């Protein structure tokens, strides 16, 4: 794991709704309308960007798509926003960019922002004088409740506050999943394994390791939670991706799966165990889980 990242603790969740864009430029072939989509990413975060759907042939698209991000540095982080045209041939074309500074957001208040799309984030760049359209976002920052705040509440004698203290970390947090490795995997037609992680409908995948029955991934994934997922389970499935030639005859194969109850990691803050894969003769997988709060 990245040591620098491990030292930072999440302080809240940023909820983002990409509402619409307007007055976008024509970037299609021969001056036709654009096929725009939006990429969102937290600055200083190595996780991949999140994307909206593509809106075909539309210069005033409406998305109304919602996303959430873990915040670890309220003073210095920003939400980076980039609008692209999906080109039919070649590299996708960047139509414009801007950012939302998190330190300017009032906690728990939804802010509606219409941002001008810029060529660069250099305030002195004359290219930014050219109109490129606007994008409208709804942004809400929700800080995690501090444990000292919960202690103050418990002084009032409320049963609810005491129950929250007894049952584990108050408020929301970050579920970190580290897929370390697997052993003794065996596919019927091929063994090019990767792991798929599913949590509350959100799906993430490790890299594929070709021709390996004992893959070592060391891949990390983060899931932002508004409250401790004490009663939830994590679904982990190991699959094999067919090769280019073999894929014509045989599709992907399931090499085994597990369900992990999360109550243990919420109470202990960290678990690191090997699990026997259901549906596999001898296969095992090692999963580390961490529950982080501010």
C-alpha positions in Angstrom: 0.0 0.0 0.0 1.0 3.6 -0.5 2.5 4.8 2.8 1.7 8.4 2.1 -1.9 7.6 1.5 -2.1 5.4 4.6 -1.1 8.3 6.8 -4.1 10.4 5.6 -7.4 9.8 7.2 -10.7 10.6 5.4 -12.6 13.6 6.8 -15.8 13.4 4.7 -17.6 12.6 1.5 -18.2 14.8 -1.5 -21.5 14.3 -3.3 -21.5 15.5 -6.8 -24.4 15.7 -9.3 -23.5 16.5 -12.9 -26.6 18.3 -14.0 -26.0 19.6 -17.5 -23.7 21.5 -19.9 -24.6 24.2 -22.3 -23.3 26.0 -25.3 -20.6 23.4 -26.0 -18.5 23.6 -29.2 -19.0 21.4 -32.2 -16.2 18.8 -32.2 -17.7 16.1 -34.4 -16.5 15.1 -37.9 -16.9 17.9 -40.4 -18.3 20.3 -37.9 -21.1 18.0 -36.6 -22.4 18.2 -33.1 -20.3 16.8 -30.3 -20.8 13.5 -28.3 -19.9 14.9 -24.8 -19.2 13.2 -21.5 -17.7 14.4 -18.2 -14.8 13.0 -16.2 -14.5 13.8 -12.5 -11.4 13.3 -10.3 -10.3 14.4 -6.9 -6.9 16.1 -7.0 -4.0 14.3 -5.3 -5.9 11.0 -5.7 -4.5 8.1 -7.6 -7.9 6.4 -8.1 -9.3 6.5 -11.7 -11.6 9.2 -12.8 -15.4 8.7 -12.7 -17.3 9.3 -15.9 -20.8 10.2 -17.0 -22.6 8.5 -19.9 -21.9 9.9 -23.4 -24.7 12.1 -24.9 -24.7 11.7 -28.6 -24.9 14.7 -30.9 -25.8 17.2 -28.2 -24.3 20.7 -27.4 -26.6 21.2 -24.4 -26.6 17.7 -22.8 -28.4 16.9 -19.5 -27.0 14.0 -17.4 -28.3 14.3 -13.8 -25.8 11.6 -12.8 -24.6 11.4 -9.2 -21.2 10.5 -7.8 -19.4 10.5 -4.5 -15.8 10.9 -3.5 -13.7 10.5 -0.3 -12.2 13.7 1.0 -8.9 13.5 2.8 -7.6 17.1 2.7 -10.4 19.7 2.7 -8.0 22.7 2.6 -6.0 21.6 -0.4 -8.1 19.2 -2.5 -10.3 20.1 -5.4 -12.7 18.4 -7.7 -11.3 18.4 -11.2 -13.9 18.6 -13.9 -13.1 17.8 -17.6 -15.5 17.6 -20.5 -14.6 15.5 -23.5 -16.0 14.7 -26.9 -16.0 11.0 -27.7 -14.3 10.8 -31.1 -15.4 7.9 -33.3 -11.8 7.6 -34.6 -8.6 8.5 -32.7 -8.1 10.2 -29.3 -11.1 11.7 -27.5 -11.1 15.5 -27.6 -11.0 17.6 -24.5 -13.6 20.4 -24.7 -12.9 22.2 -21.5 -12.0 22.0 -17.8 -12.5 23.7 -14.5 -12.4 22.8 -10.8 -14.3 23.2 -7.5 -12.2 24.1 -4.5 -13.3 22.1 -1.5 -12.3 24.7 1.1 -14.9 27.0 -0.4 -17.8 24.6 0.3 -20.0 25.1 3.4 -20.5 21.7 5.1 -23.9 20.0 4.7 -25.1 22.7 2.2 -25.7 21.9 -1.5 -24.0 24.4 -3.8 -25.2 24.8 -7.4 -22.2 25.9 -9.5 -22.2 26.8 -13.2 -18.6 26.8 -14.3 -17.1 28.2 -17.5 -15.1 25.6 -19.4 -11.5 26.7 -19.8 -8.6 25.6 -22.0 -6.2 25.5 -19.1 -6.3 26.3 -15.4 -3.7 29.1 -15.9 -5.5 32.3 -15.0 -3.2 34.2 -17.4 -3.8 32.0 -20.4 -5.3 34.1 -23.2 -6.9 31.0 -24.7 -9.3 31.0 -21.8 -11.0 34.1 -23.2 -12.6 32.0 -25.9 -16.1 30.8 -25.0 -16.2 27.0 -24.6 -19.5 26.5 -22.9 -20.5 25.9 -19.2 -21.2 23.0 -17.0 -23.6 22.9 -14.0 -22.9 20.8 -10.9 -24.6 20.3 -7.6 -22.0 19.7 -4.9 -22.4 18.8 -1.2 -19.7 18.2 1.3 -20.6 16.1 4.3 -18.0 15.8 7.0 -17.7 12.6 9.0 -18.8 13.1 12.6 -15.9 13.4 14.9 -15.7 10.9 17.7 -15.3 13.7 20.3 -18.6 15.1 19.1 -20.2 11.8 19.8 -18.7 11.8 23.3 -20.2 15.2 23.9 -23.6 14.0 22.8 -23.3 11.0 25.1 -22.9 13.4 28.0 -26.5 14.4 27.4 -27.6 10.9 28.3 -29.3 10.1 25.1 -29.6 6.4 24.4 -28.9 6.8 20.7 -25.5 8.5 21.2 -24.4 5.8 23.7 -25.5 3.0 21.3 -23.4 4.5 18.5 -20.4 4.6 20.8 -20.9 1.0 21.9 -21.4 -0.4 18.4 -18.4 1.0 16.7 -17.2 4.1 14.8 -19.8 6.9 14.6 -20.8 8.4 11.3 -19.4 7.5 7.9 -16.0 6.4 6.8 -13.9 4.7 4.2 -13.9 1.0 3.5 -10.5 0.1 2.1 -10.2 -3.3 0.3 -6.8 -4.7 -0.6 -6.9 -7.8 -2.8 -3.5 -9.3 -2.1 -3.3 -12.7 -3.9 -4.9 -16.1 -4.6 -3.6 -19.6 -4.7 -4.5 -22.9 -6.6 -6.9 -21.3 -9.1 -7.9 -23.5 -12.0 -10.0 -22.7 -15.0 -11.6 -25.3 -17.3 -10.2 -23.7 -20.5 -7.9 -20.9 -19.4 -6.5 -19.4 -16.1 -6.0 -15.6 -16.6 -7.4 -14.5 -13.3 -8.7 -11.2 -12.0 -10.9 -10.4 -9.0 -14.2 -8.4 -9.1 -15.3 -6.6 -5.9 -19.0 -5.7 -5.5 -20.2 -3.5 -2.6 -23.7 -2.0 -2.5 -24.0 -2.2 -6.3 -20.6 -0.6 -6.9 -18.2 -2.8 -8.9 -14.4 -2.7 -9.2 -11.9 -5.0 -10.7 -8.2 -5.9 -10.3 -5.8 -6.2 -13.2 -5.7 -9.4 -15.2 -2.7 -11.7 -14.6 -2.2 -14.0 -17.6 -1.5 -17.8 -17.3 -1.1 -17.8 -13.5 -2.8 -20.1 -10.9 -1.2 -18.2 -8.0 -1.7 -14.5 -9.0 -0.5 -11.6 -6.8 -2.5 -8.5 -7.4 -1.9 -6.1 -4.5 -4.7 -3.9 -5.8 -6.5 -1.4 -3.5 -10.0 -0.1 -3.7 -12.0 2.4 -1.8 -15.7 2.6 -1.0 -17.1 5.8 0.6 -19.8 5.0 3.2 -22.2 7.4 4.8 -22.5 5.1 7.8 -20.7 2.0 9.0 -21.7 -1.0 6.9 -22.1 -3.2 9.9 -24.9 -5.3 8.4 -23.5 -5.4 4.9 -21.4 -8.0 3.0 -18.6 -7.7 0.4 -18.9 -9.9 -2.6 -15.6 -11.0 -4.2 -15.6 -13.1 -7.3 -12.5 -14.5 -9.1 -12.8 -14.8 -12.9 -10.6 -15.8 -15.8 -10.4 -13.7 -18.9 -10.0 -15.6 -22.2 -7.2 -14.9 -24.5 -7.8 -13.2 -27.9 -7.9 -16.5 -29.7 -9.5 -18.6 -27.0 -12.2 -16.0 -26.4 -13.8 -17.0 -29.7 -14.4 -20.5 -28.4 -14.6 -20.0 -24.6 -15.8 -16.9 -22.8 -14.8 -15.8 -19.3 -14.9 -18.4 -16.5 -15.8 -18.1 -12.8 -13.0 -19.5 -10.7 -14.8 -19.1 -7.3 -16.4 -16.5 -5.1 -16.9 -15.5 -1.4 -19.1 -13.2 0.7 -17.4 -11.4 3.6 -19.5 -10.0 6.4 -18.2 -6.5 7.4 -19.2 -6.4 11.0 -15.8 -7.7 12.0 -13.8 -5.0 10.2 -16.0 -2.3 11.6 -15.4 -3.3 15.2 -11.7 -4.3 14.7 -10.8 -1.6 12.2 -8.7 -4.1 10.2 -8.8 -7.7 9.1 -6.4 -9.6 6.8 -7.5 -13.2 6.1 -7.4 -16.0 3.5 -10.7 -17.4 2.4 -11.6 -20.6 0.6 -13.3 -19.9 -2.7 -16.8 -21.3 -3.1 -17.1 -23.2 -6.3 -13.4 -23.9 -6.5 -11.7 -27.2 -5.7 -8.7 -25.8 -3.8 -8.7 -22.1 -4.6 -8.1 -19.4 -1.9 -7.9 -15.7 -1.9 -6.3 -13.2 0.6 -8.3 -10.0 1.3 -7.3 -7.2 3.7 -10.1 -4.9 4.9 -9.7 -1.6 6.7 -12.3 0.7 8.1 -11.1 4.3 8.4 -12.9 7.3 10.0 -11.8 10.8 10.7 
